[in-house]
Amino acid sequence: MKEQGSLSINSENLFPIIKKWLYSDHDIFVRELVSNGCDAITKLKKLDMMGEYAIPEDEKLKVEVIVNAEDKTMIVRDNGIGMTADEVKEYITQIAFSGATDFLEKYKDKTNEDQIIGHFGLGFYSAFMVAERVTIQTLSYKEGAEPVYWECDGESEYSMSKGAKETHGTEITLYLNEDSYEFSNEYRAREVLQKYCAFMPVEIYQAKEGGEPEYQNVKEDELRPTDKIEEYFTEPAKTEEKENEDGTKETVEIVPEQKMVKIRRRPFLINDTHPLWAKHPNECTEDEYKAFYRKVFNDYKEPLFWIHLNMDYPFNLKGILYFPKMNLEYEAVEGTIKLYNNQVFIADNIKEVIPEFLMLLKGVIDCPDLPLNVSRSALQNDGFVQKISNYITKKVADKLSGMCKTDRENYEKYWDDINPFIKYGVMKDEKFKEKMKSYILYKNLEDKYLTLEDYLEAAKEKHENQVFYVTDEVQQAQYINMFKEQGMDAVILKHPIDQPFISVLEGDDENLKFHRIDTDLSDVFKEEVSEEDSKVLEENTKTLTEIFKKALGRENLGVKVEKLKNAETSSMITLKEESRRMQDMMKMYGMTDMSMFGNEGETLILNANHTLVKYILEHGEGEHTDIICQQLYDLALLSHKPLEAAALTAFIQRSNKIMEILAK
């Protein structure tokens, strides 16, 4: 007997919601239908374990996805528990044709144990995003059950009658709508299957119908009972000619004769039912971790190292996080963390679960306890999700701090690659900062790695609570040499993240101050001077300020005369840390015009012990005084930052002129 049904008010049924609200990505119907098939098989296995059903030994439980580009169809078939007519009414018909308002109330925020995910009825309806007509052929595993046929056009009509299926399980056929013909293409379907179903726990096979049949050759002893045989044939032995030591030649067999079979091309196995993350870390080898990384992320650069997450309490979470090798100069630093729910792919980089700073990593996380909403596209229950996020942060910090303590050599080897990631984490996550701040390394002028504590302890007699740093070893070479001469040390901080990072550290400790190596002149570099000499230096500063202002045409120039221990240094520029950080920040925001700052915070230091400085003092109105002043200023500037185009041209012309004067 055929049963038909309809709804009088179209707008009240579920279809408009399915199409507009429920799923944002249309290809997601593949995930829903295939995971429903997996659920049906999992339920059958449970019944078998409980002794309520016996799966025949020769039965292979699987989900098949068959596409037909000629008919514009896709079939999803499983040999799971199947459904009776009453179950079809309950799971399929009642859900779809209940009032839309009731449905939203009932399922939208379902987060308790009987949440809707895995509920056959709802996932099934995602098919109507891409199909104009859907049919179901199903037969329950129950003894004496009758097959059921159900059909619906995705509007308001459905029909149900006795079906023709002879084996337990469910077969869903989608007659694709015009906008969705792409899903009947074998390669497009495979792409979507591999995106969502690559690690589902039941074997999933893809096959193709329609068009010209395709074949493959296999060895006769590798033939399977399910293979469709076209013909048997023998592949002749392969031989090659070989020259003996005595110069004679003979033909030798290198591959023996093979008995072969030509068969219809086998269905393609889509998934790995036992992904690496589901295994215990002790069972996984280094090669397996690397192979998994290559396969999942298509990245052929080896990861630096990885963290295997494996937790059963207070929630179930497994996963692998990889630290990729970052080529920071050429690549955007962005990783991919794939989130799974019971081996079903949910999405990439869900920020509620993955702390923001971990987005630089690549990895997979599988959390069956995730409180997903009905479309699996959003997360509910912030408190629980926050606990998961905190756990992941803790495990990453434990791995890194543990490596620093017990495997310092490797930690240092990886440091240049991982330090931007760690510093970003410290800036973004308070808990991560607390765990990691003692394990942040700084490379010093001797290329050795120190912690902040090590550096401050070694420097406390020369400069307490001060950290000197270098951003450009070439540009700041003059300052580095002066530091080395005085037995002082500095750390290298040349990544863009370092500036905001040190501001965070200073914010946490009001006594701690970072100064770039060219910020100011420490007393260590100056000679001790008597009170009388000090007055002379003050007078000289006034005199030279006027001479340099006139020679350079710069009214706002700051000049200071000091007696430097290094008599070979004639002039230097220092720039106040605050001014320089402000300029760096403006550059970061793309503001290249620094004229608004003038040269605020910049000071020209002149060495009273240098011959040229003495010459200027003695020849304030001399013929060559202006040119020497200009040259000394540019030389000081060159050891501080590159000259701008016009200034560089003037410097080169002036240098030529000075050489001409010398040549006379």
C-alpha positions in Angstrom: 0.0 0.0 0.0 1.3 3.4 -0.9 1.1 6.2 1.7 1.1 9.8 0.7 1.3 13.0 2.7 1.4 16.7 2.2 1.4 19.9 4.1 -1.1 22.7 3.5 1.2 25.5 4.6 4.5 25.2 2.7 6.4 27.9 4.6 5.8 26.0 7.8 7.8 23.0 6.9 11.5 22.3 7.3 12.8 22.8 3.8 13.2 26.6 3.8 15.2 26.3 7.0 17.4 23.6 5.6 18.2 25.6 2.5 18.7 29.0 4.2 19.6 28.5 7.8 20.9 25.1 8.6 24.1 24.8 6.6 26.4 27.4 5.2 28.4 25.2 2.8 26.4 23.2 0.3 29.0 20.4 -0.1 28.4 19.5 3.6 25.5 17.2 2.5 28.2 14.6 1.7 29.4 14.7 5.3 25.9 14.3 6.7 24.8 11.5 4.5 28.1 9.5 4.8 28.3 10.0 8.5 24.7 8.8 8.8 25.7 5.6 6.9 28.7 5.2 9.3 26.4 5.6 12.3 24.0 2.9 10.9 27.0 0.5 10.6 28.4 1.4 14.1 24.9 0.7 15.6 24.9 -2.7 13.8 28.3 -3.5 15.2 27.1 -2.6 18.7 24.1 -5.0 18.3 26.5 -7.7 17.2 28.7 -7.1 20.3 25.7 -7.2 22.6 24.6 -10.5 21.0 21.4 -9.1 19.6 22.5 -9.6 16.0 25.2 -11.7 14.3 27.1 -10.1 11.4 28.0 -12.8 8.9 31.7 -13.5 8.8 31.9 -12.9 5.0 30.0 -9.5 5.2 32.2 -6.4 4.7 30.5 -3.4 6.4 31.1 -0.3 4.4 29.6 2.9 3.0 29.6 3.3 -0.8 29.2 6.6 -2.7 28.4 6.1 -6.4 28.3 9.0 -8.8 26.8 9.0 -12.3 27.6 12.1 -14.4 25.2 11.0 -17.2 22.2 10.6 -14.9 23.3 13.5 -12.7 22.9 11.4 -9.6 24.7 10.5 -6.4 23.9 7.4 -4.4 25.0 6.9 -0.8 24.6 3.3 0.3 25.4 1.5 3.6 24.8 -2.0 4.9 24.0 -0.9 8.5 20.9 -1.4 10.6 18.4 0.0 8.0 14.9 1.2 8.9 11.4 -0.2 9.2 8.4 1.8 7.9 7.7 3.1 11.4 11.3 4.3 11.8 11.2 6.0 8.4 8.0 7.9 9.6 9.6 8.8 12.9 13.1 9.8 11.7 12.4 11.1 8.3 8.8 12.3 7.8 7.9 13.7 11.2 11.1 15.8 11.5 10.7 17.3 8.0 7.0 18.0 8.2 6.8 19.2 11.8 6.3 23.0 12.2 9.4 25.0 11.5 9.1 27.0 14.8 8.8 23.8 16.8 11.8 22.4 15.1 14.0 25.5 15.9 12.9 25.5 19.5 13.6 21.8 19.8 17.0 21.4 18.1 18.7 24.7 17.7 20.6 24.8 21.0 20.6 21.1 21.8 23.7 20.4 23.8 22.9 17.6 26.2 23.6 13.9 25.8 20.9 13.2 23.3 22.0 16.0 21.1 20.8 15.7 17.5 24.2 15.1 15.8 24.2 11.6 14.4 20.4 11.7 14.3 19.6 10.2 10.9 16.6 12.4 10.1 18.2 15.8 10.3 21.5 15.2 8.5 19.5 13.4 5.8 17.6 16.6 4.9 20.8 18.4 3.9 20.4 16.4 0.7 17.7 18.9 -0.4 20.2 21.7 -0.7 21.6 20.0 -3.8 18.8 17.6 -5.0 15.4 18.2 -6.6 14.3 14.7 -5.7 15.5 12.2 -3.1 14.6 8.5 -2.8 15.3 6.1 0.0 15.4 2.3 -0.3 15.9 0.7 3.1 15.6 -2.7 4.9 15.9 -3.1 8.6 18.2 -5.7 10.1 15.2 -7.0 12.1 14.0 -10.4 11.3 10.9 -10.4 9.1 11.2 -6.7 8.3 9.8 -5.4 5.0 11.7 -3.1 2.7 10.6 0.5 2.5 10.7 2.9 -0.4 10.4 6.7 0.4 10.4 9.6 -2.1 10.2 13.3 -1.8 10.5 16.3 -4.1 11.9 18.7 -1.5 8.7 20.8 -1.4 5.7 19.6 0.4 5.0 16.1 -1.1 6.3 12.7 -0.1 5.3 9.2 -0.7 6.1 5.9 1.0 5.5 2.3 -0.1 6.9 -1.2 0.0 10.4 -1.2 -1.4 12.5 -3.7 -3.3 15.7 -3.8 -1.2 16.8 -7.4 -0.4 19.8 -6.7 2.0 19.8 -4.8 5.3 20.9 -1.2 5.1 19.9 2.1 3.4 20.4 3.5 -0.1 19.8 7.1 -0.7 19.6 8.4 -4.3 20.0 12.2 -4.9 18.7 13.5 -8.3 20.8 16.6 -8.3 19.4 20.0 -9.2 20.8 22.1 -12.0 23.1 24.2 -9.7 24.6 21.0 -8.2 25.5 18.8 -11.2 29.2 19.2 -10.2 28.6 16.6 -7.4 28.0 13.9 -9.9 31.5 14.4 -11.3 33.8 11.7 -9.9 36.7 14.0 -9.1 34.6 16.7 -7.5 32.8 14.1 -5.4 36.2 12.7 -4.4 37.5 16.1 -3.4 34.5 16.6 -1.0 34.7 13.1 0.4 38.3 13.5 1.2 37.6 16.9 2.8 34.9 15.6 5.2 35.3 11.9 5.4 39.1 11.1 5.2 39.2 9.7 8.7 35.6 8.4 9.4 35.6 5.1 11.4 33.9 3.0 8.7 35.4 2.2 5.3 34.0 4.5 2.6 34.4 3.6 -1.1 33.7 5.8 -4.1 32.7 4.3 -7.4 31.5 5.6 -10.8 28.6 4.5 -13.0 27.6 5.6 -16.5 30.0 6.5 -19.3 32.6 4.2 -20.7 33.6 1.3 -18.3 37.2 1.6 -16.9 39.5 -1.3 -16.1 42.6 -2.1 -14.2 45.0 -5.1 -14.2 45.8 -7.1 -11.0 47.8 -10.2 -10.3 45.7 -13.4 -10.3 46.6 -14.2 -6.6 45.4 -10.6 -5.6 41.9 -11.2 -7.0 39.1 -10.4 -4.6 35.6 -12.1 -4.5 33.9 -8.7 -5.3 36.0 -8.1 -8.5 34.2 -8.1 -11.8 36.4 -10.1 -14.1 36.8 -9.2 -17.8 39.6 -11.6 -18.9 42.6 -13.6 -17.7 45.9 -13.1 -19.4 49.6 -13.8 -19.0 52.1 -11.1 -18.8 55.4 -12.4 -20.4 58.6 -12.4 -18.5 60.9 -9.4 -18.7 64.5 -10.0 -19.8 67.6 -8.1 -20.4 71.0 -8.8 -22.1 73.9 -9.2 -19.7 77.7 -9.3 -20.5 79.7 -11.9 -18.7 83.3 -11.5 -17.5 84.7 -13.5 -20.4 83.0 -11.1 -22.9 80.1 -13.4 -23.9 76.5 -12.1 -23.7 73.5 -13.9 -22.4 69.8 -13.1 -21.9 68.6 -13.2 -18.2 65.1 -13.1 -16.8 64.6 -10.1 -14.4 60.8 -10.4 -13.9 59.2 -13.8 -14.2 56.0 -14.5 -16.2 52.9 -13.3 -14.3 49.3 -14.6 -14.4 47.2 -11.4 -14.6 43.4 -10.5 -14.6 41.8 -7.6 -16.3 39.0 -6.4 -13.9 36.5 -3.5 -13.8 38.2 -0.6 -11.9 37.7 -1.2 -8.2 35.9 1.4 -6.0 38.4 3.9 -4.5 38.9 3.7 -0.7 38.5 7.3 0.6 39.4 7.0 4.2 41.9 5.8 6.9 39.6 4.4 9.6 42.4 4.4 12.2 44.0 7.9 12.0 47.3 8.4 13.7 45.9 10.7 16.4 43.6 7.9 17.6 46.6 5.7 18.5 48.6 5.9 21.7 51.7 8.1 21.3 53.9 5.1 22.2 52.6 3.2 19.2 53.5 5.9 16.7 56.9 6.2 14.9 58.7 9.4 13.8 58.2 8.4 10.2 54.5 7.9 10.7 54.1 11.4 12.2 56.0 12.9 9.3 54.0 10.9 6.7 50.7 11.9 8.3 51.8 15.6 8.2 52.6 15.4 4.5 49.4 13.6 3.7 47.0 15.9 5.6 48.7 19.3 5.0 50.4 18.7 1.6 53.5 20.2 3.1 56.7 18.6 2.1 58.9 20.7 4.4 59.4 18.5 7.5 57.8 19.8 10.7 60.2 20.7 13.5 58.5 18.6 16.1 55.0 17.8 17.3 52.8 17.3 20.3 50.5 14.3 20.6 47.4 15.1 22.7 45.8 12.1 24.4 43.2 12.7 27.1 40.2 10.7 28.4 39.3 12.8 31.5 37.5 15.2 32.3 36.7 15.2 28.6 37.8 13.1 25.6 40.3 14.8 23.4 43.0 13.5 21.0 45.1 15.2 18.4 48.5 16.0 17.0 49.9 19.6 16.8 52.8 20.2 14.5 55.3 23.0 14.7 56.0 23.8 11.0 59.2 25.3 9.8 58.3 28.9 9.1 59.8 30.8 6.3 58.8 34.2 7.7 60.3 36.3 5.0 58.2 34.8 2.2 55.1 33.2 3.7 52.2 34.5 5.6 52.4 32.8 9.0 49.2 30.9 9.1 48.6 27.3 10.0 45.6 25.0 9.8 44.2 23.2 12.7 41.5 20.8 11.6 38.7 20.0 14.1 37.0 16.6 14.1 34.1 15.2 16.1 34.4 11.4 16.3 36.6 11.3 13.2 34.1 13.5 11.3 35.6 16.7 10.0 33.9 19.8 11.4 36.0 22.8 10.2 39.4 24.4 10.1 40.6 26.8 12.8 37.6 27.1 15.0 38.8 29.9 17.3 36.6 29.0 20.2 38.5 25.7 20.6 41.9 26.6 19.3 43.6 29.5 21.2 44.4 32.3 18.7 48.2 32.0 19.0 48.0 28.3 18.2 46.6 29.1 14.7 50.2 29.4 13.6 50.5 25.6 14.0 49.2 22.8 11.8 47.4 19.9 13.3 44.3 17.9 14.0 42.1 17.8 17.1 39.3 15.3 17.6 37.0 16.0 20.5 33.8 13.8 20.6 32.5 15.8 23.6 32.3 19.1 21.6 28.9 20.7 22.2 28.0 21.4 18.6 24.8 22.9 17.4 22.5 21.1 15.0 24.5 21.9 11.8 27.8 21.2 13.6 28.9 24.6 12.4 28.9 26.4 15.7 29.8 25.7 19.3 27.6 26.0 22.3 28.4 26.1 26.0 31.3 28.5 26.3 32.5 27.2 29.7 33.2 23.7 28.5 34.8 24.9 25.2 37.1 27.2 27.3 38.2 24.2 29.3 39.2 22.4 26.1 41.0 25.5 24.9 42.9 25.8 28.2 43.9 22.2 28.1 45.4 22.5 24.7 47.3 25.7 25.8 48.6 23.8 28.8 49.8 20.8 26.8 51.7 23.1 24.3 53.3 25.0 27.2 54.3 21.7 29.0 55.9 20.4 25.8 57.9 23.5 25.2 59.0 24.1 28.8 59.8 20.4 29.1 62.0 20.5 26.0 63.8 23.6 27.3 64.6 21.7 30.6 65.5 18.3 29.3 66.5 18.8 25.6 68.0 22.2 25.6 70.2 21.5 22.5 67.2 20.8 20.3 65.2 23.6 21.9 67.9 26.1 20.9 68.1 24.5 17.4 64.4 25.2 16.9 64.3 28.5 18.7 64.7 30.8 15.7 61.8 29.1 14.0 59.4 28.9 17.0 60.2 32.1 18.9 57.7 34.3 17.0 55.0 31.8 17.8 55.9 31.6 21.5 56.2 35.4 21.8 52.8 35.8 20.1 51.4 33.3 22.6 52.8 35.2 25.5 51.2 38.4 24.2 47.8 36.8 23.6 47.3 34.3 26.4 47.9 35.0 30.1 48.1 31.3 31.1 50.6 30.5 28.4 52.6 33.6 29.4 52.8 32.4 33.0 54.0 29.0 32.0 56.5 30.1 29.3 58.1 33.3 30.4 61.0 31.6 32.1 61.7 29.5 28.9 62.0 32.3 26.4 65.5 32.5 25.0 67.5 35.5 23.7 70.5 35.2 21.4 73.4 37.4 22.6 76.3 39.1 20.8 78.3 35.8 21.0 75.5 33.8 19.3 74.7 32.1 22.6 71.2 31.5 23.9 70.3 33.0 27.3 67.1 33.4 29.4 66.3 36.9 30.5 67.3 36.0 34.0 70.7 34.8 32.8 71.3 38.1 30.9 70.2 40.4 33.8 72.3 38.4 36.3 75.4 38.7 34.2 74.9 42.4 33.5 73.7 43.6 37.0 77.0 45.3 37.9 77.1 47.4 34.7 73.3 48.1 34.2 70.7 46.7 36.6 67.2 45.7 35.2 68.2 47.0 31.8 68.3 45.0 28.6 70.2 46.3 25.6 69.1 44.9 22.2 70.1 44.9 18.6 67.7 45.0 15.7 70.2 45.1 12.8 73.7 43.7 13.3 75.1 45.4 10.2 73.5 48.8 10.8 74.4 48.9 14.5 77.9 47.4 14.0 79.6 50.5 15.5 77.6 50.3 18.7 78.1 46.5 18.9 81.9 47.0 18.7 81.8 49.6 21.5 79.8 47.2 23.6 82.2 44.4 23.0 85.2 46.6 23.8 83.7 47.4 27.2 82.8 43.8 27.9 79.0 44.5 27.6 76.4 42.3 26.1 73.2 42.8 24.2 70.5 40.5 22.8 69.3 40.2 19.2 65.7 41.2 18.7 65.0 41.6 14.9 61.6 40.1 14.3 58.7 42.5 13.8 56.9 40.8 16.8 59.8 41.7 19.2 58.8 45.4 19.6 55.2 44.7 20.9 56.6 41.7 22.8 59.1 43.7 24.9 56.4 46.2 25.7 54.4 43.4 27.2 57.4 42.3 29.3 57.9 45.9 30.5 54.2 46.2 31.3 54.5 43.1 33.6 57.6 44.4 35.4 57.8 48.2 35.9 61.5 47.9 36.9 62.5 46.2 33.6 63.5 48.4 30.7 64.6 47.5 27.2 66.9 49.9 25.3 68.1 49.5 21.8 71.9 49.5 21.7 71.9 53.0 20.0 69.4 54.6 22.4 71.8 56.4 24.7 75.5 56.3 25.7 76.1 54.5 28.9 78.7 56.0 31.3 80.8 52.9 30.6 81.7 54.3 27.2 82.8 57.7 28.6 86.0 58.7 30.3 85.7 59.9 33.9 86.0 63.7 33.8 86.8 66.3 36.6 84.4 69.1 37.5 86.6 71.5 35.5 86.6 69.2 32.4 82.8 68.9 32.7 82.4 72.7 32.5 84.7 72.7 29.4 82.6 70.0 27.7 79.5 72.1 28.4 81.1 75.1 26.8 82.2 73.0 23.8 78.7 71.6 23.4 77.3 75.2 23.1 80.0 76.2 20.6 79.7 73.0 18.4 75.9 73.1 18.5 75.9 76.6 16.9 78.6 75.6 14.3 76.7 72.3 13.3 73.3 74.0 13.2 74.8 76.6 10.8 76.7 74.0 8.7 73.7 71.6 8.4 71.0 74.3 8.2 69.2 72.6 11.1 67.8 74.8 13.9 66.4 71.9 16.0 69.6 69.8 16.1 70.5 68.3 19.5 74.3 68.1 20.0 76.3 66.7 23.0 80.1 66.6 23.4 81.5 63.7 25.4 85.0 62.3 26.0 84.7 58.7 24.6 87.1 56.0 25.6 87.3 54.9 21.9 89.3 57.8 20.3 88.6 56.5 16.8 84.9 57.2 17.0 84.3 60.8 15.9 80.5 61.0 15.9 77.4 59.0 16.8 73.7 59.4 16.7 71.5 58.3 19.7 67.7 58.2 19.6 65.5 58.0 22.6 63.8 54.6 23.0 60.3 56.2 23.2 60.8 58.2 20.0 62.2 55.3 18.1 59.4 52.9 19.2 56.9 55.5 18.1 58.6 55.7 14.7 58.7 51.9 14.4 55.0 51.8 15.2 54.1 54.4 12.6 56.1 52.4 10.0 54.2 49.3 11.0 51.0 51.1 10.2 52.4 52.1 6.8 53.1 55.8 7.8 56.3 56.4 6.0 56.4 60.2 6.4 58.3 60.8 9.7 58.6 64.5 9.1 55.9 65.1 11.7 58.4 63.9 14.3 61.2 66.2 13.1 64.3 64.7 14.7 62.7 64.5 18.1 64.8 62.5 20.5 67.8 62.3 18.2 71.1 63.5 19.5 74.4 64.0 17.7 77.2 62.8 20.0 80.7 64.3 19.2 83.8 62.8 20.7 86.0 65.5 22.2 89.0 63.1 22.0 88.8 62.9 18.2 91.1 65.0 15.9 88.3 66.2 13.6 86.1 67.4 16.5 89.2 69.3 17.9 89.8 70.8 14.5 86.2 72.1 14.3 86.5 73.7 17.7 89.7 75.4 16.7 88.5 76.5 13.2 84.9 77.5 13.7 85.0 79.8 10.7 87.6 77.7 8.7 87.3 77.1 4.9 86.5 73.4 5.3 84.6 73.4 8.6 81.1 73.2 7.0 82.1 70.2 4.8 83.6 68.3 7.8 80.5 69.0 9.9 78.2 67.7 7.2 80.4 64.6 6.7 80.6 63.8 10.5 76.8 64.1 10.8 76.2 61.8 7.8 78.8 59.3 9.0 77.0 59.2 12.4 73.7 58.8 10.7 75.0 56.0 8.5 75.9 53.9 11.5 72.3 54.5 12.8 70.1 54.0 9.7 70.4 54.1 5.9 70.6 57.6 4.3 67.6 58.7 2.2 68.2 59.1 -1.5 69.0 62.9 -1.6 71.2 62.7 1.5 73.1 59.7 0.0 73.7 61.6 -3.3 75.0 64.6 -1.3 77.2 62.3 0.8 78.8 60.7 -2.3 79.5 64.1 -3.9 80.9 65.5 -0.7 83.2 62.4 -0.3 84.6 63.0 -3.8 85.2 66.7 -2.9 87.0 65.8 0.3 89.3 63.4 -1.7 90.0 66.2 -4.2 91.0 68.5 -1.3 93.3 65.7 0.0 94.8 65.2 -3.4 95.9 68.8 -3.6 
